[in-house]
Amino acid sequence: MEFFKYQGTGNDFVMIDDRVRPGRNKSFPAGNQELIRQICHRRFGIGADGLILLQNDDDYDFRMVYFNADGAEGSMCGNGGRCIVRFAHDLGLFTDKTRFRAVDGEHLAEVHGDEIFLKMSDVSGIEDRSGMSFLHTGSPHVVRFVTDLDDTDAVNVVADGRKVRHDDRFSPGGTNVNFVQILDGNTLYVRTYERGVEDETYSCGTGVTAVALVAYQQEGIHSPTVIKTLGGNLRVSFNPLPNGAFDNIYLIGPARQVFAGEML
């Protein structure tokens, strides 16, 4: 089976063209969680933060089906969304604008040179769960502000993130955890512990989206927000509403193919 590897600010994914078309009626065994886990393993497989299937959809240009590195089907992945848009564009499925379906519903996207502009789902509001800012941007996220994100004595992204990820306040599904440092009036530095990967990743699209919205509400940082991650820079634009909700949210940044091959 042919596969492609894409990355968006260091968040990397195995991409498979799983469309049914003339001459090809087999599909990827999406129910085989162990196979997906093995493919994503960085020692015994291809290695990735997740696996994404591009499938047919009668009402859209394509359907995105996302699996975490642990093999389980996941909630929306923002960087994965940008990568599948680039993948679909590379396959010639659209010219510059597309409309596709993901687990959280419809998404619009545009390709502008190296950058993908991905419209995210509207956000109904931000909750305070016993002192933790929590919201759902296609996936659940906690946002926590710190003063020095690279000071491991003050912040241990993996250890501290894992504790919050499994906290009872976010059961049964758990949550992703974002640690944020304000660099200047419009720039944030973000590191994220991702559930499903169960580790820190180089970048998290739904995570930086959550961070931008919380930073607006709590710190007055306006759209568009520049986000620095370990894997590169992203931007988030949004429209705040009077009731505390947000719409017209866009995740903006690069995504590209890094290699292709065949699974044996």
Residue, then its C-alpha position, 0 to 999 in steps of 0.5 A: m500500500e502506497f503512503f505519503k508522509y506530511q508535516g505541519t510545523g513538525n506535527d507529522f502524519v502518515m497519509i493514505d489515499d483511501r478513495v474507492r475509484p475505478g481499478r481500486n476497491k480495497s480500503f485501508p483496514a481502519g478497524n485494525q488499531e494495532l496496525i495503525r499503532q505499528i505504522c505510527h511507531r517511530r522505531f518499528g514503523i514509519g513513525a508519525d503523530g497520527l495516521i490520516l485517511l483521505q476518503n470519498d464523500d458524496d457532498y464534499d471534496f473529500r473526507m478526513v479520517y484521523f487516527n492517533a498514534d495509539g491507533a484509536e480514531g481521534s477528534m479533530c486535528g488542526n495540523g492534520g487538517r492543514c496537511i490533508v488539505r495540502f495532500a488533496h491539493d497535491l492529488g489535484l482534487f481542487t485548485d485553491k479552495t476546498r470544502f471537506r468533512a472531518v469528525d467535527g463537521e465541515h471545514l473550508a480551506e484555502v491554499h496560498g503558496d506555502e501556507i494553508f488557511l484552515k477554517m476551524s469549528d466555531v467555539s461556544g465559549i471557554e469554561d473555568r474548571s476549578g481554576m483551569s481554562f478549558l475549551h473545545t476547538g474540535s478537540p478538548h484543551v486546557v490552557r495554562f499560562v506560565t512565565d518561563l516555558d523552557d525552565t524545566d524546574a518550573v514547567n515539565v511539559v510531559a509530567d505536568g501535562r500527563k497529570v492534567r490530561h488524566d485529571d478527573r475534571f476532564s473524564p472520561g475522555g481526558t484532555n490535551v494540555n497547552f502551556v503558554q508564555i507571552l513573548d510580546g503583545n501579539t506573540l505567544y510561545v506554546r508547548t503541548y502535551e497531546r492525548g493519544v500521542e501521550d507525549e509532547t508534540y512539536s506543534c498542535g493545531t487545535g491547541v494553538t487555536a485554543v491558546a489564541l482564544v483564551a489569550y484574547q479573553q484573559e490577556g487581551i491579545h487580539s487577532p491575528t495571534v502569532i504562535k511560536t511552537l517547537g516546530g515553527n510558527l503559526r497564526v490564528s485569526f478569529n472573531p470574538l462574539p459578545n456572548g463569549a463565543f468565537d467564529n470565523i476561526y482560521l489556523i494558518g501555517p505551512a504544510r508539506q510532503v516530506f517523503a512517500g513510500e510503500m508499506l510492505 
